[in-house]
Amino acid sequence: MKVLKDILYKASLTATIGNMEVEVSEIVFDSRKVSQGCVFVAISGTQVDGHAFIEGALDLGASVIVCEQLPEKKRENVTYVQVVNAAKAMGIMAANYFENPSERLKLVAVTGTNGKTTTVTLLHQLFMEMGYIVGLLSTVENKINEDIIPTTHTTPDSVTIQALLRKMVDAGCTHCFMEASSHAIVQERMSGLHLAGAVFTNISHDHLDYHGDFDAYIKAKKKLFDELPRDAFALINADDKRGFVMLQNCKGLHQTFGLKYPADFKAKIIANTLEGLELDINNKQIWFRMIGEFNAYNVIGVLATAILLGEEEDELLMQLSKIKGAQGRFEQTTLFGITAIVDYAHTPDALENVLKTIQGVRTGAEQVITVVGCGGNRDKSKRPIMAKIATQLSDKVILTSDNPRDEDPSEILREMEAGISPMGVKKTTLNVDRREAIKSAVMMAKKGDIILVAGKGHETYQEIKGVKYPFDDRKVIKEILNLLKND
């Protein structure tokens, strides 16, 4: 139990009514999860307004209401706290409730359109290899070293984040690496966190369905850096033209990494094959088990982050050279002479990066067959762009369902098809059934060919009309290869 006035420390209050010394059992923003003696935070969300559920929360036993607008009718023996921003206040309250765990370890947040998951995963693996107890907060999984922390949230709310960090501190974690999505930043899920550093990987066309336009999307990423403390580092990709925008108004230590332009941490690609990358870093030639220019950026970004956290370069390079990439990121399987690559690429930029990487390592004699779709209830403007990129950089393309969600998958494919040139149409087929689309790709493939299955990566489900059906691209491609080619 915590005292209300203590967990409100540093929150911007407008007014208070009632007993501020009351003890509270937990902090809740979902009225369905209210328990006796808890704080209910009324957040104005994108779909529902928590203020509409205040009375219901009180009926279930909430003893404290935190809100932006005080209700006209107030109950006796209930404490009401009016705040400027309820979502931000909840993050600060959660941090105080769990005794500010982010101040007890080194927490680094990674943001950007592409590369977030790979970067935090590599950092997590790297620091484990160096003997630390390390936490991971990613869209794939949350972990303490190799132990997965069960959670029902794909992208945790601020209370869950603080609870997870508390578990990490109690387990002896010295570091934690977390993804910071634009949604999480704007929705104040990062509120109350003390960061040792923030990393910007890149920015391209994504989430405009949520943010409205590209400028708003950039500002969402920039907010993370605007709010960094002076004792934190701000590490940005110098080769992304919007990277330096992140450093405007940023109080932290400004640092850069890259491959092309002058940077504090720089790498040069010497060799890039399907077996791995050879990079020149400070006149040292190092072989890495990851593939492609995009992974060269991930490697140098990870190296820079670790050095800024106080680690030695030579030891880092030795350990990094042993590590594989993240699940579902350019994940390869070779069976019966056919190379299958599963990748999470679900934006135009990511798809182009993956296909250009394949183009860079292919001999030219083989076919590149791409299976790709676009998610429903998401930014529609990227659909024709992704189909165009797929046809320009592949020999054959099968457009198929991704996670159609509430949309008609056939309509999504028609919108994708609109971006294909007359020449591209000849090499493209449509199949709304993702398993059948992958099967068709395998049937087209001959020994030496490369199949790219893009869009879902690590995901183990397909979301259709509110239901998540089991579906793992990695398992499906292996099953079909074994079924059709093992003769």
Secondary structure, 3 states (H helix, E strand, C coil): CEEHHHHCCCCCEEEEECCCCCEECCEECCHHHCCCCCEEECCECCCCEHHHHHHHHHHCCCCEEEECCCCCCCCCCCEEEEECCHHHHHHHHHHHHCCCHHHCCEEEEEECCCCHHHHHHHHHHHHHHCCCCEEEECCCCEEECCEECCCCCCCCCHHHHHHHHHHHHHCCCCEEEEECCHHHHHCCCCCCCCCCEEEECCCCCCCHHHHCCHHHHHHHHHHHHHCCCCCCEEEEECCCCCCHHHHCCCCCEEEEEECCCCCCEEEEEEEEECCEEEEEECCEEEEECCCCHHHHHHHHHHHHHHHHCCCCHHHHHHHHCCCCCCCCCCEEEEECCEEEEEECCCCHHHHHHHHHHHHHHCCCCCCEEEEECCCCCCCCCHHHHHHHHHHHCCCEEEEECCCCECCCHHHHHHHHHCCCCHHHHCCEEEECCHHHHHHHHHHHCCCCCEEEEECCCCCCEEEECCEEEECCHHHHHHHHHHHHHCC
